[in-house]
Amino acid sequence: ESLDNALLIEKAVQNRFEQGQRPITDVELIGATRAGAAAALAAAKRGLDYALRQLETLIGRYPDASVEIAERLPALPQAQVPAGVPADIVRRRPDLVEAERRLAAQNRRVAEAEASLYPRISLTASVGTSSDEVKDLLDGDFSVWSLAANLTAPLFQGGRLRATVDLNEASEEELRANFVGAVLNAWGEVEAALAADAFLEEQIVAMRENRTRSQSALKSADARYGQGQSDILTVLNARQTLYQAETDLVTIAAERLDARIALYVALGGGFDAETIYQSKNE
């Protein structure tokens, strides 16, 4: 679009020069502007070609830059994040699910290690199945020694078993700290994405006004130039200002889409009512 506009202006200026209404300087200036626009367009095409080939590689297609894409950025499905989103929605995040399950598994290991400190005896195996055989506990025969061995074995291994308990407890504390850190990191990402979304919305509003005023300024500059009341530099400056405003607006719109994607990732999914309901019931 910028190149097309430059070509139109160049043609108009050339006609006026040939009629003796404009100096050669105007022709050279608009020609330079047109050449610059052509160079910028070529650079943009090169960047697009590279991006398309990368995209095709990611989706498993041959990278020939033939994939079709939309000409405009997609509109956000919702202007703002709705109020009332539950705080525990971040529990859906895969990293938090993993950290929580690791901690739960380690809790079970600690319980198992503590249980191993107690003697394991079987009254039916070492003492007998009949109440008449309970007297064997006092007779000094094999069953008494078998029971004694079961009672004292954990005592002889007490140091090793206690070390196992301590090791598992230390691992549990480490995993607990990792889990807390993961939760804080998740909420840090959520807060940053929410703030970015709000700030970028403010920028978009301001840049839309900037574009509107730049369009008005260019229209006025074109009119004054056509009436011989202004020089070509004023027109070129006004056109460059409008081009920059439009470029900045597109850039900010893309950044806001990136921020919304970051928020989606930080929350572990969407934040529409149906998605939240499904998350609560999973």
N, C-alpha and C positions, 0 to 999 in steps of 0.2 A: 504493500500500500504506500509506503514512504517513497519507494522508487517510482511508482506510477505517478504520484503527485509531483515529484521532482521533474519527471519527463513532461508533464503538462505545463508546469511553470516554465521550463526551459523553452518549450515550443512558443509559449506566449511572449516571453522576453525576446526570443530570437525574431519573432515577427515585428515587435515594436522597434527593435534595433534596426531592422531592415527598412522600417518606415522613418528612421531618424528620430524616434521618440526616446530611445534609451541608449546609453553609452555602451561601448564594448565591455567595460568593466562588469556590468550587470550580466552580460552573457557568460563571461568567464566564471563569475561567482556561482551562478546557478548551474553551470556545467560542472564545476568542482563539487557542488552539493549532490548533483545527480550521480557522479562517479563514486562519491563516498557512500551514497545509498546503495549503489550496486555492489560495492565491496562488502558492506554490512550484510546485505542479503545473501551473498555467496558464503560468508562466514556462518550465518544462521543456518543455511542449508547444510553446510558441512557438519555443524553440531547436531542437527536433526538426524542426518544420515548415520552418524556414529551412535546416537542414542537408540535409533531403530534397530541397528545391528546388535547392540547389547541386549535390547529387549527380546529380540528373536532368539538369541543364544540362551537367555534365561528360560524361555518357554519351550525350548527344545526344537526350534525351527531353524532351517538353514538361514544364516545371516546375510540376506541379500537386500535388506532394507525395503522389503515389499509389504510388510505388515501395515494394515490400515489403522489409522488413529483418528480421533476426533479433532476437528479444526479448532475447537474452543475448549477451555477448561470446563470440567463438569461442575455443576452447581452443587453446593453443599445441601444434603438432604434436610438439614435443620439448621436454622440460623444460630441458635445458641444451645448449649447443653441444658437439658430440662432440670428444673428444681426437683428436689426430693430423691435424687439418686442415692441409694444406700451406700454407706461407707465401705461395707464389707464386700462390695461388688468386685474389688480387686482380688479377692480370693480365687477368682477364676484364672488368674495369670498362671501360666505353666511353671514359671520359676518359683512362685509361692506354693503351688501345689506340690512341687518336688521338695522344696525345703520343709514344708509341713509334714510330709510323709516320711522324710528322712528322720526328722525329729521324733515322730511317733514310733518309728521302728527302733530307734536308739532307746527310747523309753522302755520298750519291751525287753531289750537286751539288758538294761540295768536291772529290771525286775528279775530276769532269769539269773543273772549273776548273783544277786542278793539271795535268791532262793537256794542256790548251790551251797551257801554257807551252812545250811541246816542239814542234819544227817538224813539219809534216805534209808529207811528200814521197811521191811515187809514182814509183818507179824505172821502171815500165813506161810511164808517161805522159810523163815529162820526159826520161828517159835512153834509153828504148827497150826493146824486148823481146828483142833479140839481144845476145849477149855481144860481137859485133863492133862494136856501137855504144857500148860503154863508153868507147872512145877519145874520144868526143865531149866527155867531161868535160874534156879537155885542149885541145880544138881552139878553144875560144872562140866557138862558134856559139850559136844560140838555146837549145839544150837546156841548156847550161851556165848561161846566165842564168836560165832557168826554174828550174833546181835551186837556184841561188843565192838567187833570190827566195823560194822556199819555205823555205829555211834561215834567211834573215834576217828574214822577216816577223814571226815571234814576237819577235825581238829589238827591232824598232822599236816593237812594241806591248807590250813587256814591262811598262811601268808600268801600263797599263790592265789587262792580264791579272793582274798581281800584286795590283792593287787588288781585282779580282773575287775572287781567291782569299781575300784577307784578309776581304772582306765576307762571303763564304760561311762562312769559318771562324768569324767573329764570330756569324753567325746560328746556326751549329751550337752554339756555346757557350751562346747564349741558350736554344735549344731543349733543350739538355742540362740546363741549370739549371731550365727549366720542367718537364722530365720528372722530375727529382729532386724538385722541389717537389710535383708531382702525386702521386708515390709516397708521400712523407711525409704529405701531406694525406690520402691514402687510408688509410694505416695509423693516422693520428690518428683518423679516423672509425671504423675498426674497433675500436681500443682503447676509444674512448669508448662505443661501442655494447655491447661486451662487459662493460665495467664497469657500465654502466647496467643491463644485464640481470641481473647478479649482485646489485647493490644492491637492485633492485626486487623480486627474489625474496625477499630478506631482509625487506623491508618487507611483502610479502604475508603471509609467515609470521607476523609480529608482528601485523598487522592482523586476521588470522583469529582469533588469540587474543583480541584486543581485542573483536571482535564476539561471540565466545562468552561472554566475561565480561560484556559489556554485556547480552546476552540473559538471563543468569542474574540480573543485578542488577535488570532490569526485572521479571522474574518474581517476585522477592522483594518488590519495591516494590508490585506489584499485589496480592500476597497480604496484605501488611501493611495496605494501604489498605482492602482488603475487610474486614479484621478491625477496622478503626477504630484501628489502631496507628500510622498514618502519615498525613500530609496529601497533598493532590493535587500540591503542588509537587515532592515527592520522586518521585512517579510521572512527572510531566512531565519532570523533569530526567533521569530514567533513560531515558525514551523518546527524548528528544533525543540523549542520549549514544549510544544504539543506532543511531538514524538517522544520526548523524554517522559512526559506525564503518562502517556499511554503505555510505554514500556514499564515504568514503575508500577502502574496499576496491575498489569499482568503479572509482574514479579511478585507483588504482595499477595495477589490472589493465589498464586502457586504456593507461596509460603504458608498461606492459611490452610490450604489443602494438606500440606505436609504436617502442619500442626494438628489438624484433625486426625490424620492417620496416626501421629504420635500419641494422641489422646486415646484412640481406639486400642493401640497396642498397650499403652500404660494401664488401661482398665481391663485388659484381657478380653475385649469384645465390645460390642455396641452398647449404647445406653438408651435405646428406645424402650418403651414399656414392655413389649413382648419379650425382648432379649433379657431384660432384668428379671421378669417373671420366670423365664426358663432357668436362669442362673440360680435363682432362689430355690428352685425345686429339683435341681440336679443333685 
